[in-house]
């Protein structure tokens, strides 16, 4: 779809900075869920 590898790495780095915050955890779960759904 897009440059998944580069984009995913950048998003993971940004999200990992906020993993302790509720918003960070919410965004991370949404990202993981989106990745799973995109394969189906």
N, C-alpha and C positions, 0 to 999 in steps of 0.2 A: 504494500500500500504506500507507505512513506519510507524514509530511511529509518526503518525500525530500530536497527542496532544503535545508531548514533542518538536518535531521539530517546530511546528507552534508557540509555546510559545517562543522558543529561537529566531526564525526569527522575530517575532513581536517585541521582546525587542530590537533586533539589529536595525531593521528598524525604530522603534520609536525614536532612537537616532538621526537619520538623516532625520526626517520628514520635517525639514525646508529647506533641500537642494533639488535641482531639482532631483538629482539622487535618493535620498531617496524616494521622491514622486513617481518617475517613477518605482522604484523597488516595492514599496508598491502596486501600481496599477496593476503591472504585477502579483504580488502574489495573490491579490484579484481576478483578472480575471482568473488566473490559477485554483484557488480553485473553482470558479463557473463552469468553463468548466469541471473540473475533476468529478463533480457530474452528468453531463449529459452524 
